[in-house]
Amino acid sequence: MKPLPAVTHLLILVCLLSSSVSALEAVPARATVGTQSRQSLLNSSRIRARFGNYGIDVLEQDSQVRVSRLYSREQGEKITRTLAVVIYAGDIAPEILAEHQSIVAGGSIGEVFENSGWGVEKVTRYLGEIPASLDCAEIYALMGGIQPVGLATQVYELSVCKAGQCMAYATIAEVHHPDYFDQAQLQEIWNPENVPANPNRAEVEGLMNAVKQQLTRIAH
């Protein structure tokens, strides 16, 4: 796969950080893959169900970060439905090293773990929307050349569990095509009524700074 131009990393970063922290809502909701809830559905399954097919391209990665596009094809063209920035945990546990190697080789994170019998737990840290901006032109191009529009965004921590043992795997920031998810739809799925409404701003800023540092590093 041809590496994603470094400038695109920076444009992704600009877009991720363009929503002020005060506009983002922290949502410490939990979901485990394998349940029947809407939260449990993998992006791969959702995209296949919604658009009829699914694929993934790893645009750039190193030992700490992966940038990938989850896409569907329309008339032979790849349309990015989710742009995902994955920051791996500092140490990958030996128990999941084989799965990690499959993911590094281009596999879908949820599918790789699910196919190996692992449950996947997501702890959503915030939901938000990146405002329409000309700074996001590269992202709009990946999404099929759409017009500038707000893009729903979710950041969550992903852990995997088996036989009562859980371990952290990654922090993931996802930016969604508006035909796939808008902000209201994300809120409906990931913001139950009993979730506290007041976000931890310091935690949100810490997560965003982690994304910023990693993207800036690999862009250079």
N, CA, C and O of each residue as an XYZ file, in Angstrom:
880
protein
N       0.844     -1.198      0.000
C       0.000      0.000      0.000
C       0.878      1.246      0.000
O       1.776      1.363      0.833
N       0.644      2.146     -0.886
C       1.406      3.384     -0.933
C       1.203      4.171      0.357
O       0.062      4.376      0.771
N       2.303      4.625      1.016
C       2.148      5.353      2.271
C       1.306      6.601      2.091
O       1.354      7.249      1.046
N       0.544      6.930      3.101
C      -0.235      8.155      3.092
C       0.712      9.331      3.190
O       1.576      9.338      4.067
N       0.583     10.345      2.309
C       1.501     11.475      2.365
C       1.531     12.096      3.748
O       0.503     12.187      4.420
N       2.721     12.525      4.173
C       2.862     13.091      5.515
C       1.922     14.260      5.741
O       1.410     14.441      6.846
N       1.689     15.059      4.702
C       0.809     16.205      4.862
C      -0.592     15.769      5.267
O      -1.285     16.491      5.985
N      -1.014     14.583      4.809
C      -2.348     14.121      5.163
C      -2.434     13.796      6.640
O      -3.475     14.031      7.254
N      -1.374     13.264      7.232
C      -1.365     13.042      8.670
C      -1.637     14.348      9.409
O      -2.417     14.391     10.361
N      -0.981     15.408      8.953
C      -1.146     16.688      9.627
C      -2.546     17.242      9.414
O      -3.105     17.872     10.312
N      -3.120     17.015      8.236
C      -4.477     17.485      7.990
C      -5.478     16.702      8.832
O      -6.448     17.268      9.337
N      -5.241     15.402      8.982
C      -6.081     14.614      9.875
C      -5.982     15.166     11.284
O      -6.987     15.299     11.982
N      -4.769     15.486     11.696
C      -4.553     16.037     13.024
C      -5.299     17.353     13.200
O      -5.966     17.562     14.213
N      -5.187     18.241     12.215
C      -5.898     19.522     12.290
C      -7.386     19.292     12.469
O      -8.031     19.953     13.283
N      -7.929     18.357     11.708
C      -9.366     18.104     11.789
C      -9.759     17.502     13.126
O     -10.783     17.875     13.697
N      -8.951     16.568     13.634
C      -9.259     15.956     14.918
C      -9.245     16.974     16.041
O     -10.025     16.875     16.988
N      -8.359     17.954     15.936
C      -8.223     18.929     17.005
C      -9.052     20.186     16.769
O      -9.070     21.079     17.617
N      -9.737     20.270     15.634
C     -10.454     21.500     15.307
C     -11.695     21.694     16.162
O     -12.147     22.824     16.346
N     -12.261     20.594     16.693
C     -13.359     20.720     17.641
C     -12.765     21.011     19.007
O     -11.922     20.256     19.493
N     -13.191     22.087     19.623
C     -12.667     22.408     20.946
C     -13.090     21.332     21.929
O     -14.142     20.711     21.780
N     -12.248     21.119     22.942
C     -12.557     20.107     23.946
C     -13.887     20.402     24.612
O     -14.611     19.479     24.982
N     -14.216     21.665     24.768
C     -15.474     22.016     25.434
C     -16.689     21.582     24.649
O     -17.787     21.495     25.199
N     -16.507     21.304     23.355
C     -17.642     20.888     22.525
C     -17.815     19.382     22.491
O     -18.775     18.883     21.904
N     -16.890     18.644     23.119
C     -16.932     17.202     23.091
C     -17.527     16.669     24.379
O     -17.311     17.227     25.455
N     -18.267     15.598     24.263
C     -18.928     15.022     25.421
C     -18.324     13.676     25.767
O     -18.343     12.752     24.954
N     -17.790     13.566     26.971
C     -17.217     12.303     27.412
C     -18.328     11.319     27.717
O     -19.323     11.666     28.354
N     -18.153     10.086     27.257
C     -19.192      9.075     27.417
C     -18.545      7.769     27.873
O     -18.156      6.965     27.026
N     -18.414      7.527     29.176
C     -17.778      6.298     29.651
C     -18.701      5.096     29.558
O     -18.971      4.437     30.562
N     -19.186      4.806     28.351
C     -20.084      3.675     28.137
C     -19.270      2.445     27.783
O     -18.206      2.551     27.172
N     -19.771      1.270     28.168
C     -19.069      0.029     27.906
C     -19.924     -0.878     27.043
O     -21.149     -0.897     27.156
N     -19.252     -1.638     26.170
C     -19.955     -2.633     25.370
C     -19.016     -3.782     25.094
O     -17.823     -3.561     24.889
N     -19.515     -4.997     25.084
C     -18.704     -6.167     24.807
C     -19.198     -6.847     23.541
O     -20.375     -7.193     23.433
N     -18.282     -7.042     22.567
C     -18.651     -7.705     21.339
C     -19.141     -9.114     21.670
O     -18.541     -9.813     22.487
N     -20.230     -9.520     21.030
C     -20.819    -10.818     21.295
C     -22.196    -10.696     21.915
O     -22.958    -11.663     21.904
N     -22.538     -9.531     22.457
C     -23.877     -9.289     22.955
C     -24.775     -8.961     21.777
O     -24.306     -8.832     20.646
N     -26.074     -8.827     22.043
C     -27.033     -8.547     20.982
C     -27.324     -7.061     20.833
O     -28.144     -6.677     20.000
N     -26.669     -6.220     21.622
C     -26.945     -4.797     21.555
C     -26.368     -4.184     20.291
O     -25.483     -4.760     19.658
N     -26.867     -3.024     19.932
C     -26.332     -2.313     18.778
C     -24.882     -1.920     19.008
O     -24.111     -1.813     18.055
N     -24.500     -1.703     20.269
C     -23.126     -1.340     20.567
C     -22.152     -2.436     20.165
O     -20.998     -2.155     19.843
N     -22.607     -3.672     20.182
C     -21.700     -4.802     19.984
C     -21.293     -4.998     18.532
O     -20.328     -5.714     18.265
N     -21.986     -4.395     17.599
C     -21.689     -4.623     16.184
C     -20.334     -4.036     15.806
O     -20.007     -2.910     16.182
N     -19.549     -4.811     15.058
C     -18.275     -4.329     14.559
C     -18.503     -3.376     13.399
O     -19.504     -3.476     12.689
N     -17.556     -2.437     13.208
C     -17.646     -1.553     12.045
C     -17.700     -2.355     10.750
O     -18.441     -2.006      9.831
N     -16.921     -3.426     10.675
C     -16.919     -4.234      9.457
C     -18.310     -4.784      9.168
O     -18.759     -4.772      8.022
N     -18.997     -5.269     10.211
C     -20.346     -5.807     10.027
C     -21.331     -4.704      9.667
O     -22.193     -4.893      8.810
N     -21.206     -3.571     10.311
C     -22.115     -2.448     10.026
C     -21.961     -1.980      8.576
O     -22.946     -1.753      7.875
N     -20.709     -1.841      8.146
C     -20.467     -1.338      6.793
C     -20.966     -2.335      5.756
O     -21.579     -1.937      4.765
N     -20.716     -3.622      5.967
C     -21.236     -4.631      5.041
C     -22.754     -4.576      4.974
O     -23.336     -4.622      3.889
N     -23.396     -4.478      6.136
C     -24.858     -4.473      6.176
C     -25.425     -3.227      5.507
O     -26.447     -3.292      4.825
N     -24.765     -2.103      5.704
C     -25.292     -0.829      5.195
C     -24.998     -0.622      3.717
O     -25.844     -0.118      2.978
N     -23.790     -1.013      3.278
C     -23.356     -0.662      1.925
C     -23.112     -1.879      1.027
O     -22.825     -1.732     -0.161
N     -23.228     -3.077      1.599
C     -23.158     -4.276      0.783
C     -21.790     -4.917      0.651
O     -21.683     -6.032      0.139
N     -20.749     -4.246      1.096
C     -19.406     -4.812      1.028
C     -18.503     -4.047      1.976
O     -18.877     -2.993      2.490
N     -17.311     -4.583      2.206
C     -16.406     -3.969      3.184
C     -14.962     -4.293      2.833
O     -14.661     -5.379      2.336
N     -14.071     -3.338      3.097
C     -12.640     -3.566      2.963
C     -11.876     -2.647      3.886
O     -12.438     -1.705      4.445
N     -10.599     -2.921      4.043
C      -9.753     -2.077      4.893
C      -8.402     -1.877      4.220
O      -7.833     -2.819      3.668
N      -7.897     -0.666      4.265
C      -6.542     -0.345      3.830
C      -5.803      0.263      5.011
O      -6.325      1.151      5.684
N      -4.593     -0.210      5.263
C      -3.710      0.442      6.222
C      -2.944      1.509      5.465
O      -2.135      1.197      4.591
N      -3.194      2.756      5.795
C      -2.596      3.870      5.068
C      -1.187      4.177      5.551
O      -0.326      4.595      4.776
N      -0.969      3.965      6.836
C       0.349      4.228      7.426
C       0.403      3.572      8.783
O      -0.606      3.525      9.486
N       1.559      3.063      9.166
C       1.695      2.537     10.514
C       3.156      2.414     10.887
O       4.033      2.331     10.027
N       3.401      2.405     12.200
C       4.697      2.044     12.749
C       4.421      1.218     13.991
O       3.319      0.688     14.140
N       5.382      1.093     14.880
C       5.205      0.213     16.027
C       4.185      0.729     17.026
O       3.731     -0.029     17.884
N       3.815      1.991     16.937
C       2.919      2.577     17.927
C       1.575      3.032     17.363
O       0.590      3.093     18.099
N       1.519      3.351     16.076
C       0.325      3.974     15.501
C      -0.041      3.300     14.183
O       0.832      2.918     13.403
N      -1.337      3.161     13.948
C      -1.840      2.726     12.646
C      -2.922      3.685     12.203
O      -3.818      4.019     12.977
N      -2.842      4.130     10.958
C      -3.911      4.921     10.346
C      -4.523      4.064      9.248
O      -3.820      3.632      8.335
N      -5.823      3.815      9.328
C      -6.466      2.946      8.345
C      -7.781      3.542      7.879
O      -8.375      4.398      8.535
N      -8.213      3.058      6.723
C      -9.511      3.453      6.188
C     -10.369      2.210      6.066
O      -9.942      1.209      5.491
N     -11.570      2.270      6.600
C     -12.553      1.206      6.439
C     -13.494      1.686      5.344
O     -14.097      2.751      5.466
N     -13.623      0.910      4.278
C     -14.306      1.423      3.105
C     -15.332      0.438      2.559
O     -15.326     -0.749      2.886
N     -16.205      0.966      1.724
C     -17.047      0.151      0.852
C     -16.775      0.594     -0.576
O     -16.265      1.689     -0.811
N     -17.120     -0.266     -1.526
C     -16.916      0.068     -2.934
C     -18.242      0.454     -3.578
O     -19.261     -0.208     -3.378
N     -18.214      1.525     -4.344
C     -19.362      1.954     -5.140
C     -18.875      2.190     -6.558
O     -18.042      3.064     -6.800
N     -19.394      1.413     -7.491
C     -18.995      1.498     -8.893
C     -17.470      1.398     -9.026
O     -16.847      2.118     -9.807
N     -16.895      0.489     -8.244
C     -15.466      0.235     -8.308
C     -14.606      1.195     -7.514
O     -13.394      0.998     -7.427
N     -15.197      2.231     -6.930
C     -14.431      3.228     -6.187
C     -14.513      2.944     -4.694
O     -15.577      2.617     -4.168
N     -13.375      3.073     -4.021
C     -13.342      2.917     -2.571
C     -13.837      4.207     -1.900
O     -13.304      5.291     -2.137
N     -14.860      4.062     -1.066
C     -15.398      5.195     -0.311
C     -15.106      4.955      1.163
O     -15.637      4.018      1.757
N     -14.271      5.789      1.751
C     -13.940      5.632      3.163
C     -15.167      5.899      4.009
O     -15.759      6.976      3.936
N     -15.550      4.920      4.812
C     -16.685      5.079      5.734
C     -16.225      5.439      7.135
O     -16.922      6.145      7.864
N     -15.039      4.948      7.512
C     -14.435      5.311      8.791
C     -12.939      5.466      8.594
O     -12.282      4.590      8.030
N     -12.408      6.578      9.059
C     -10.974      6.791      9.113
C     -10.561      6.589     10.565
O     -11.049      7.290     11.452
N      -9.661      5.630     10.816
C      -9.323      5.238     12.182
C      -7.853      5.497     12.475
O      -6.973      5.086     11.718
N      -7.601      6.183     13.585
C      -6.249      6.381     14.102
C      -6.122      5.513     15.348
O      -6.808      5.747     16.343
N      -5.248      4.515     15.297
C      -5.085      3.548     16.377
C      -3.741      3.780     17.053
O      -2.696      3.745     16.403
N      -3.773      4.018     18.361
C      -2.550      4.124     19.148
C      -2.468      2.874     20.013
O      -3.249      2.708     20.950
N      -1.513      1.987     19.694
C      -1.399      0.731     20.423
C      -0.949      0.969     21.861
O      -0.283      1.959     22.163
N      -1.326      0.038     22.745
C      -0.843      0.078     24.118
C       0.676     -0.055     24.117
O       1.259     -0.597     23.178
N       1.301      0.438     25.161
C       2.757      0.450     25.211
C       3.380     -0.925     25.051
O       4.364     -1.082     24.328
N       2.819     -1.910     25.711
C       3.319     -3.280     25.618
C       2.175     -4.191     25.193
O       1.116     -4.198     25.821
N       2.384     -4.951     24.139
C       1.387     -5.912     23.686
C       1.593     -7.212     24.454
O       2.679     -7.791     24.431
N       0.543     -7.664     25.132
C       0.650     -8.874     25.945
C       0.967    -10.081     25.075
O       0.466    -10.179     23.955
N       1.800    -11.015     25.577
C       2.132    -12.216     24.791
C       0.901    -13.010     24.369
O       0.901    -13.647     23.315
N      -0.146    -12.975     25.189
C      -1.352    -13.738     24.894
C      -2.047    -13.292     23.608
O      -2.782    -14.067     22.996
N      -1.813    -12.041     23.198
C      -2.484    -11.531     22.001
C      -1.486    -11.118     20.918
O      -1.828    -10.378     19.995
N      -0.258    -11.600     21.040
C       0.770    -11.198     20.074
C       0.447    -11.702     18.679
O       0.668    -10.989     17.700
N      -0.077    -12.930     18.570
C      -0.416    -13.462     17.245
C      -1.509    -12.626     16.593
O      -1.441    -12.323     15.402
N      -2.521    -12.252     17.382
C      -3.586    -11.401     16.845
C      -3.031    -10.034     16.447
O      -3.404     -9.481     15.412
N      -2.142     -9.500     17.271
C      -1.545     -8.199     16.946
C      -0.782     -8.263     15.631
O      -0.861     -7.336     14.824
N      -0.054     -9.334     15.408
C       0.689     -9.469     14.159
C      -0.252     -9.532     12.958
O       0.069     -9.015     11.888
N      -1.413    -10.164     13.133
C      -2.400    -10.207     12.056
C      -2.961     -8.820     11.780
O      -3.224     -8.467     10.630
N      -3.144     -8.035     12.839
C      -3.652     -6.672     12.692
C      -2.613     -5.792     12.001
O      -2.947     -5.016     11.106
N      -1.357     -5.914     12.416
C      -0.279     -5.159     11.775
C      -0.183     -5.515     10.293
O       0.180     -4.675      9.469
N      -0.507     -6.756      9.960
C      -0.467     -7.203      8.555
C      -1.660     -6.703      7.749
O      -1.742     -6.948      6.545
N      -2.592     -5.996      8.410
C      -3.702     -5.395      7.676
C      -5.074     -5.864      8.082
O      -6.059     -5.465      7.460
N      -5.181     -6.698      9.104
C      -6.475     -7.207      9.524
C      -7.312     -6.179     10.265
O      -6.786     -5.224     10.837
N      -8.628     -6.387     10.246
C      -9.547     -5.548     11.016
C      -9.453     -5.943     12.478
O      -9.531     -7.127     12.806
N      -9.288     -4.974     13.351
C      -9.029     -5.258     14.754
C     -10.136     -6.113     15.365
O      -9.858     -7.168     15.935
N     -11.379     -5.671     15.254
C     -12.484     -6.399     15.865
C     -12.625     -7.802     15.315
O     -12.825     -8.752     16.071
N     -12.524     -7.936     14.007
C     -12.686     -9.257     13.383
C     -11.566    -10.207     13.783
O     -11.821    -11.383     14.042
N     -10.334     -9.720     13.839
C      -9.205    -10.577     14.207
C      -9.412    -11.144     15.606
O      -9.260    -12.345     15.827
N      -9.762    -10.269     16.549
C      -9.934    -10.755     17.920
C     -11.172    -11.641     18.051
O     -11.134    -12.669     18.727
N     -12.261    -11.245     17.411
C     -13.480    -12.048     17.500
C     -13.260    -13.440     16.909
O     -13.737    -14.427     17.469
N     -12.557    -13.530     15.804
C     -12.304    -14.819     15.168
C     -11.386    -15.708     15.998
O     -11.358    -16.925     15.813
N     -10.637    -15.100     16.911
C      -9.759    -15.864     17.802
C     -10.401    -16.134     19.154
O      -9.753    -16.650     20.065
N     -11.672    -15.786     19.282
C     -12.382    -16.087     20.512
C     -12.262    -15.062     21.612
O     -12.645    -15.331     22.751
N     -11.740    -13.891     21.297
C     -11.630    -12.829     22.280
C     -12.871    -11.940     22.237
O     -13.388    -11.644     21.160
N     -13.348    -11.514     23.405
C     -14.359    -10.469     23.469
C     -13.682     -9.117     23.389
O     -12.545     -8.974     23.840
N     -14.336     -8.144     22.838
C     -13.776     -6.796     22.690
C     -14.600     -5.820     23.497
O     -15.811     -5.708     23.305
N     -13.947     -5.114     24.399
C     -14.628     -4.130     25.240
C     -14.174     -2.727     24.869
O     -12.977     -2.451     24.788
N     -15.131     -1.851     24.645
C     -14.842     -0.459     24.310
C     -15.293      0.427     25.466
O     -16.406      0.288     25.973
N     -14.420      1.335     25.872
C     -14.785      2.367     26.832
C     -14.702      3.699     26.098
O     -13.611      4.214     25.852
N     -15.851      4.248     25.753
C     -15.886      5.490     24.982
C     -15.506      6.665     25.869
O     -16.078      6.852     26.943
N     -14.546      7.449     25.420
C     -14.073      8.595     26.187
C     -14.713      9.900     25.734
O     -14.957     10.788     26.551
N     -14.982     10.021     24.460
C     -15.826     11.148     24.050
C     -16.385     10.947     22.664
O     -15.856     10.195     21.846
N     -17.471     11.646     22.435
C     -18.108     11.730     21.129
C     -18.127     13.192     20.736
O     -18.278     14.067     21.589
N     -17.976     13.457     19.468
C     -18.025     14.842     19.024
C     -18.224     14.920     17.531
O     -18.483     13.913     16.872
N     -18.104     16.099     17.013
C     -18.229     16.327     15.574
C     -17.165     17.299     15.133
O     -17.014     18.369     15.722
N     -16.420     16.938     14.094
C     -15.465     17.857     13.493
C     -16.232     18.797     12.577
O     -16.870     18.324     11.637
N     -16.202     20.096     12.805
C     -16.949     21.015     11.951
C     -16.461     20.972     10.508
O     -15.304     20.645     10.244
N     -17.344     21.303      9.586
C     -16.962     21.405      8.179
C     -15.821     22.404      8.038
O     -15.880     23.499      8.598
N     -14.793     22.035      7.299
C     -13.634     22.900      7.169
C     -12.858     22.543      5.915
O     -12.737     21.370      5.563
N     -12.332     23.558      5.243
C     -11.480     23.313      4.081
C     -10.189     22.626      4.482
O      -9.528     22.020      3.639
N      -9.810     22.710      5.771
C      -8.625     22.022      6.251
C      -8.763     20.503      6.174
O      -7.767     19.781      6.234
N      -9.997     20.022      6.041
C     -10.252     18.580      6.007
C     -10.403     18.049      4.580
O     -10.970     16.976      4.375
N      -9.898     18.793      3.600
C     -10.110     18.421      2.201
C      -9.596     17.020      1.885
O     -10.217     16.295      1.109
N      -8.455     16.629      2.484
C      -7.908     15.296      2.218
C      -8.833     14.204      2.738
O      -8.972     13.153      2.111
N      -9.460     14.447      3.871
C     -10.396     13.472      4.426
C     -11.635     13.380      3.543
O     -12.121     12.283      3.265
N     -12.146     14.522      3.104
C     -13.313     14.510      2.219
C     -13.006     13.761      0.923
O     -13.869     13.078      0.372
N     -11.764     13.897      0.442
C     -11.377     13.184     -0.776
C     -11.408     11.679     -0.551
O     -11.896     10.933     -1.399
N     -10.887     11.229      0.591
C     -10.910      9.805      0.905
C     -12.344      9.282      1.024
O     -12.604      8.100      0.801
N     -13.266     10.177      1.377
C     -14.666      9.795      1.550
C     -15.470      9.951      0.263
O     -16.697     10.046      0.294
N     -14.771      9.978     -0.862
C     -15.454     10.005     -2.146
C     -15.660     11.385     -2.715
O     -16.505     11.582     -3.588
N     -14.886     12.354     -2.222
C     -15.004     13.714     -2.735
C     -16.260     14.420     -2.270
O     -16.849     15.202     -3.016
N     -16.678     14.146     -1.026
C     -17.884     14.805     -0.505
C     -17.619     16.277     -0.250
O     -16.471     16.700     -0.115
N     -18.694     17.055     -0.186
C     -18.593     18.468      0.135
C     -18.251     18.645      1.612
O     -18.550     17.761      2.416
N     -17.627     19.770      1.992
C     -17.320     20.007      3.407
C     -18.563     19.850      4.274
O     -19.609     20.437      3.999
N     -18.428     19.049      5.323
C     -19.561     18.727      6.189
C     -19.015     18.312      7.543
O     -17.866     17.879      7.640
N     -19.820     18.438      8.588
C     -19.409     17.963      9.898
C     -19.229     16.453      9.894
O     -20.013     15.731      9.278
N     -18.205     15.978     10.576
C     -17.882     14.549     10.615
C     -17.947     14.043     12.052
O     -17.231     14.532     12.926
N     -18.810     13.059     12.288
C     -18.947     12.481     13.619
C     -17.661     11.775     14.008
O     -17.044     11.092     13.190
N     -17.256     11.946     15.280
C     -15.997     11.412     15.765
C     -16.197     10.721     17.109
O     -16.939     11.205     17.963
N     -15.536      9.602     17.284
C     -15.582      8.867     18.540
C     -14.159      8.471     18.920
O     -13.381      8.041     18.069
N     -13.825      8.616     20.190
C     -12.549      8.126     20.709
C     -12.846      7.162     21.839
O     -13.623      7.475     22.741
N     -12.228      5.981     21.792
C     -12.479      4.986     22.828
C     -11.222      4.179     23.107
O     -10.306      4.107     22.288
N     -11.209      3.582     24.278
C     -10.154      2.656     24.655
C     -10.668      1.238     24.411
O     -11.791      0.906     24.793
N      -9.858      0.418     23.785
C     -10.264     -0.933     23.435
C      -9.428     -1.941     24.214
O      -8.198     -1.904     24.198
N     -10.131     -2.840     24.894
C      -9.497     -3.947     25.600
C     -10.068     -5.251     25.067
O     -11.148     -5.264     24.476
N      -9.352     -6.342     25.272
C      -9.833     -7.659     24.854
C      -9.891     -8.569     26.073
O      -9.068     -8.465     26.982
N     -10.875     -9.461     26.077
C     -11.129    -10.302     27.247
C     -11.369    -11.746     26.819
O     -11.984    -12.011     25.786
N     -10.871    -12.670     27.632
C     -11.123    -14.095     27.431
C     -10.917    -14.808     28.767
O      -9.938    -14.564     29.472
N     -11.855    -15.690     29.099
C     -11.756    -16.499     30.321
C     -11.515    -15.641     31.554
O     -10.738    -16.007     32.436
N     -12.186    -14.500     31.605
C     -12.089    -13.637     32.769
C     -10.862    -12.755     32.815
O     -10.686    -11.992     33.765
N     -10.011    -12.843     31.811
C      -8.803    -12.026     31.746
C      -8.966    -10.947     30.694
O      -9.320    -11.240     29.552
N      -8.710     -9.686     31.073
C      -8.813     -8.563     30.142
C      -7.485     -7.830     30.080
O      -6.760     -7.752     31.072
N      -7.173     -7.296     28.914
C      -5.940     -6.531     28.748
C      -6.166     -5.409     27.742
O      -6.896     -5.564     26.764
N      -5.523     -4.280     28.008
C      -5.648     -3.123     27.130
C      -4.956     -3.398     25.809
O      -3.903     -4.035     25.769
N      -5.560     -2.909     24.714
C      -4.930     -3.079     23.407
C      -4.615     -1.753     22.718
O      -3.513     -1.574     22.199
N      -5.570     -0.821     22.707
C      -5.324      0.408     21.948
C      -6.309      1.499     22.347
O      -7.376      1.226     22.898
N      -5.930      2.737     22.057
C      -6.848      3.873     22.046
C      -7.117      4.199     20.582
O      -6.185      4.313     19.787
N      -8.386      4.348     20.227
C      -8.761      4.494     18.824
C      -9.620      5.740     18.637
O     -10.592      5.951     19.362
N      -9.251      6.555     17.664
C     -10.063      7.699     17.249
C     -10.637      7.389     15.877
O      -9.895      7.059     14.952
N     -11.956      7.492     15.739
C     -12.624      7.187     14.476
C     -13.383      8.411     13.974
O     -14.111      9.063     14.723
N     -13.197      8.705     12.697
C     -13.908      9.788     12.015
C     -14.776      9.146     10.943
O     -14.270      8.404     10.101
N     -16.077      9.422     10.963
C     -17.023      8.688     10.131
C     -17.586      9.512      8.969
O     -17.833     10.711      9.093
N     -17.777      8.841      7.856
C     -18.484      9.412      6.706
C     -19.916      9.746      7.139
O     -20.536      8.963      7.859
N     -20.448     10.893      6.712
C     -21.797     11.278      7.160
C     -22.905     10.333      6.714
O     -23.961     10.292      7.344
N     -22.689      9.572      5.639
C     -23.693      8.589      5.217
C     -23.639      7.322      6.060
O     -24.529      6.476      5.977
N     -22.595      7.192      6.870
C     -22.441      6.022      7.732
C     -22.902      6.335      9.153
O     -23.752      5.634      9.704
N     -22.347      7.375      9.736
C     -22.738      7.816     11.075
C     -22.738      9.335     11.126
O     -21.814      9.976     10.626
N     -23.763      9.906     11.723
C     -23.691     11.313     12.095
C     -23.636     11.379     13.622
O     -23.748     10.358     14.301
N     -23.462     12.585     14.149
C     -23.272     12.727     15.588
C     -24.483     12.233     16.375
O     -24.330     11.595     17.417
N     -25.672     12.522     15.886
C     -26.883     12.102     16.587
C     -26.965     10.576     16.681
O     -27.383     10.038     17.707
N     -26.568      9.885     15.618
C     -26.614      8.424     15.634
C     -25.606      7.848     16.614
O     -25.899      6.879     17.314
N     -24.409      8.445     16.667
C     -23.433      7.989     17.648
C     -23.944      8.198     19.064
O     -23.808      7.324     19.920
N     -24.532      9.365     19.303
C     -25.058      9.646     20.633
C     -26.155      8.670     21.013
O     -26.237      8.240     22.163
N     -26.993      8.321     20.057
C     -28.103      7.411     20.329
C     -27.587      6.043     20.758
O     -28.151      5.415     21.654
N     -26.528      5.589     20.125
C     -25.999      4.263     20.432
C     -25.129      4.260     21.680
O     -25.217      3.343     22.497
N     -24.279      5.292     21.835
C     -23.241      5.242     22.850
C     -23.494      6.119     24.060
O     -22.630      6.201     24.934
N     -24.621      6.768     24.151
C     -24.865      7.677     25.266
C     -26.136      7.288     26.004
O     -27.144      7.983     25.875
N     -26.128      6.199     26.777
C     -27.316      5.797     27.531
C     -27.737      6.872     28.500
O     -26.938      7.729     28.878
N     -29.000      6.830     28.907
C     -29.546      7.871     29.772
C     -28.844      7.946     31.117
O     -28.797      9.014     31.727
N     -28.296      6.829     31.592
C     -27.692      6.833     32.915
C     -26.217      7.202     32.919
O     -25.568      7.114     33.962
N     -25.667      7.618     31.768
C     -24.271      8.027     31.716
C     -24.137      9.446     32.238
O     -24.905     10.317     31.831
N     -23.177      9.710     33.135
C     -22.983     11.069     33.628
C     -22.735     12.044     32.487
O     -22.038     11.717     31.527
N     -23.300     13.228     32.590
C     -23.223     14.198     31.498
C     -21.946     15.023     31.523
O     -21.587     15.620     30.508
N     -21.243     15.073     32.665
C     -20.082     15.954     32.777
C     -18.806     15.219     32.408
O     -18.412     14.286     33.108
N     -18.151     15.616     31.327
C     -16.936     14.938     30.896
C     -15.736     15.335     31.739
O     -15.728     16.401     32.354
N     -14.735     14.487     31.768
C     -13.462     14.783     32.397
C     -12.595     15.484     31.359
O     -11.998     14.833     30.502
N     -12.524     16.820     31.435
C     -11.829     17.592     30.397
C     -10.348     17.270     30.344
O      -9.761     17.216     29.263
N      -9.733     17.053     31.511
C      -8.302     16.741     31.525
C      -8.039     15.430     30.799
O      -7.050     15.304     30.077
N      -8.926     14.446     30.989
C      -8.770     13.158     30.324
C      -8.935     13.315     28.818
O      -8.176     12.734     28.042
N      -9.934     14.105     28.403
C     -10.152     14.342     26.979
C      -8.930     15.005     26.359
O      -8.474     14.601     25.290
N      -8.401     16.023     27.031
C      -7.239     16.714     26.503
C      -6.042     15.778     26.418
O      -5.253     15.860     25.477
N      -5.903     14.886     27.404
C      -4.807     13.937     27.382
C      -4.897     12.998     26.195
O      -3.890     12.713     25.546
N      -6.104     12.514     25.905
C      -6.287     11.635     24.762
C      -5.967     12.355     23.459
O      -5.293     11.806     22.587
N      -6.453     13.588     23.331
C      -6.202     14.325     22.103
C      -4.727     14.637     21.936
O      -4.202     14.596     20.823
N      -4.055     14.949     23.040
C      -2.620     15.210     22.959
C      -1.859     13.963     22.529
O      -0.866     14.054     21.808
N      -2.329     12.790     22.974
C      -1.683     11.540     22.562
C      -1.820     11.346     21.067
O      -0.858     10.975     20.394
N      -3.017     11.596     20.540
C      -3.228     11.500     19.091
C      -2.324     12.499     18.371
O      -1.686     12.162     17.374
N      -2.276     13.714     18.876
C      -1.478     14.764     18.252
C       0.006     14.379     18.218
O       0.655     14.498     17.178
N       0.535     13.923     19.343
C       1.951     13.592     19.413
C       2.300     12.449     18.464
O       3.317     12.503     17.772
N       1.474     11.432     18.431
C       1.783     10.280     17.598
C       1.680     10.617     16.115
O       2.532     10.211     15.324
N       0.642     11.357     15.736
C       0.488     11.708     14.321
C       1.594     12.652     13.871
O       2.115     12.517     12.763
N       1.953     13.603     14.720
C       3.029     14.521     14.363
C       4.332     13.764     14.188
O       5.106     14.060     13.277
N       4.580     12.789     15.052
C       5.813     12.015     14.985
C       5.909     11.240     13.670
O       6.922     11.318     12.976
N       4.845     10.487     13.325
C       4.960      9.671     12.124
C       4.842     10.510     10.851
O       5.250     10.072      9.776
N       4.280     11.724     10.974
C       4.223     12.609      9.800
C       5.606     13.138      9.438
O       5.836     13.578      8.312
N       6.523     13.091     10.399
C       7.873     13.548     10.123
C       8.819     12.366      9.886
O      10.008     12.567      9.637
